[in-house]
């Protein structure tokens, strides 16, 4: 079965091509809603579904965490209103950024092998709880202002130069660490990597104004896990709006 993989601009992908990428479609919506780019609406998805039905036999939609963005509900409503003939499956990935990108890559690689829609869904769902995502936000007030933090998870910052670090757990941001400096940011990411025994993939992502580079992280990854791919990517405008122009994240897919 020829299956298309559809996601939105909150996903981050490596700077190098990957298998099955020709089956990937990224749906963007123009405009801004406050500080954030708007999410695709149901009508956007319906139009995309009808375009893809001429090329594919099924569509898998991987949406960012539904607690953070309304993409999942829009895609699901559009699937209900879709009047075409091909099956459409909409999944809440419970992730965003590079973690959503990794899930999308898994789906694309499976689709390239003509894997069934049911089996692709199984592979994606199996990977969701094995993804660990730590993001350090340079504009944490954005997350709080738009209600994107778990209600039980405020992070008290005891100085104006401290940046909060959050993990993404079950689709919501949870406080993890207070970052004091660029050196502390590097040390925190290194410690995060070293916590794992057999990671399958490590991805470092940063916004344009982030001064942290990947060289030391890559060297540590190679030292501890020489067989584990290490990828580098840039925040999309949507993710930079979420976290701030100097933010960074580390994402690990565990075995």
C-alpha angles and dihedrals in degrees: 000000000000106000130187120213114215128189138148138251094275088079120093123208134192119268090244128070121262135201115280094017091133088069093055122102124182118204116208130183121211124234139038134270104200106307095340130082108245120257122241112273125222091264090056090054094046091054091048092048091054092048093051095046089072091059106031142043097221141006130222115197117201108195127192118253107305091220089063106037134018093231095108093055092046093050093046094048089049090052089054091050094043111115098190128107106245124090119254123199119192119197130188101224094196085218142085138195118012092355090059088045091055092051090049091051090052089053093046093049091050092046091053088060090054091249115173120260090244093053093047089052090051092051093048094047090048091055097048097080091042093062119097119191129186118182128181112207123210091191104040092160088073092062093048095044093054095043095248097137125086105263091235094049115078115156113213112215112206097194138034094242096052119109121201123235119208135190120213110233124175090343098309134095116250125189114255114159146350112236114216102183145349089270090053089049090055092046091049093052091046091051090048091055093046092056091075128081105198113006117182096205138006122198128188117195131180142176119244097261096048110116095203114104128201100237099095093040091050092048091051091047091052091047096051100029110023093170096049117098114238116203132189125204142165127243114255117233088259092056093043088055090050098049107017136263095281099044129125139187142194120210127190131190106206125209 
